[in-house]
Structures are given as C-alpha cells and as structure tokens.
Amino acid sequence: MDTRVAVLGIIVENPESVEALNAIAHEYRDVILGRMGIPYRQRGMNIVSLAVDAPTAVINAISGKIGRLDGVTVKTAIHAENLTK
C-alpha cells in the first residue's frame, strides 16, 4: 500500500470542538505517528500538530473531518514521495 508522510497543522479557537478533535484523532490512531498540542492561553487557542503516515485519501479524510469542526482551522503538508508499507 502506498502511503505518504504528512503533517497537519491545526488551530483550535473553539474549546467546544476539542472533544470532537480528540475523537477524530482516536479514530485514526493507527496512522498517527505523533501528536503535539500547545495551549496558547494569551490568544485563547490551542495549536496542535499531527504527524501521519497514510494513503493520500486517508490524509485528506482526516483533514476534511477536522476542517469541518466549528472554530478549527487545519492545513496539511504532504511529502511528495510515495512510500510503501
């Protein structure tokens, strides 16, 4: 199966969306390599990054689900080279 390594940069401005974000991360836990979350209290937001290794369709699905959450912005950087698992 061809996969790609990607990083999802996530800004959470609505604290009510954190639970849904965590549920999405749990749903895709098998492809998540690592997760880092930084509370930025001075600005009332959380900054989250997810490193993943998955097929492009799965990366797009994760990003799409996260991007539909209220008060959440996501940007994805995908490594250009396919990898084989």
C-alpha positions as CSV (number, residue, x, y, z in Angstrom):
1,M,0.0,0.0,0.0
2,D,1.4,3.4,-1.0
3,T,1.4,5.9,1.8
4,R,2.7,9.4,2.4
5,V,4.1,11.2,5.4
6,A,2.2,14.4,6.3
7,V,1.9,16.9,9.0
8,L,-1.4,18.5,9.9
9,G,-1.2,21.9,11.5
10,I,-4.3,22.6,13.5
11,I,-5.5,25.8,15.3
12,V,-8.4,25.3,17.7
13,E,-10.2,28.6,18.7
14,N,-13.4,27.0,19.9
15,P,-12.8,24.9,23.1
16,E,-16.1,23.1,22.5
17,S,-14.5,21.4,19.4
18,V,-11.6,19.8,21.3
19,E,-13.6,16.7,22.2
20,A,-14.6,16.1,18.6
21,L,-11.0,16.7,17.5
22,N,-9.8,14.1,20.0
23,A,-12.4,11.6,18.7
24,I,-11.1,12.1,15.2
25,A,-7.5,11.6,16.3
26,H,-8.6,8.4,18.2
27,E,-10.4,7.1,15.0
28,Y,-7.2,7.5,13.0
29,R,-4.8,6.4,15.8
30,D,-3.3,3.6,13.6
31,V,-1.8,6.1,11.1
32,I,-0.9,8.9,13.5
33,L,2.9,8.8,14.3
34,G,2.8,11.5,16.8
35,R,0.8,14.4,18.2
36,M,1.8,17.7,19.9
37,G,-0.6,20.1,21.5
38,I,0.3,23.6,22.8
39,P,-2.2,25.7,24.7
40,Y,-1.8,29.3,23.8
41,R,-3.7,30.9,26.6
42,Q,-2.8,34.5,25.8
43,R,-4.6,34.1,22.5
44,G,-7.3,31.8,23.7
45,M,-6.4,29.0,21.3
46,N,-4.7,25.6,21.1
47,I,-2.1,24.7,18.5
48,V,-2.0,21.0,17.5
49,S,0.2,19.1,15.1
50,L,-0.4,15.6,13.9
51,A,2.3,13.6,12.0
52,V,0.8,10.8,10.0
53,D,1.8,8.0,7.6
54,A,-1.2,7.0,5.5
55,P,-2.6,6.8,1.9
56,T,-3.4,10.3,0.5
57,A,-7.2,9.5,0.7
58,V,-6.9,8.9,4.4
59,I,-4.9,12.0,5.0
60,N,-7.5,14.0,3.1
61,A,-10.3,12.4,5.1
62,I,-8.6,13.3,8.4
63,S,-8.0,16.9,7.3
64,G,-11.5,17.2,5.9
65,K,-13.2,16.0,9.1
66,I,-11.0,18.3,11.3
67,G,-11.6,21.2,9.0
68,R,-15.4,20.9,9.3
69,L,-15.2,21.4,13.1
70,D,-16.5,24.7,14.4
71,G,-13.7,27.2,15.2
72,V,-11.0,24.8,13.9
73,T,-8.5,25.5,11.0
74,V,-6.3,22.9,9.5
75,K,-3.5,23.0,6.9
76,T,-1.8,19.9,5.6
77,A,1.7,19.4,4.3
78,I,2.2,16.1,2.4
79,H,5.6,14.7,1.5
80,A,5.8,14.4,-2.3
81,E,7.2,10.9,-2.4
82,N,5.1,7.8,-2.1
83,L,6.3,5.3,0.5
84,T,5.4,1.6,0.6
85,K,4.5,-0.1,3.9
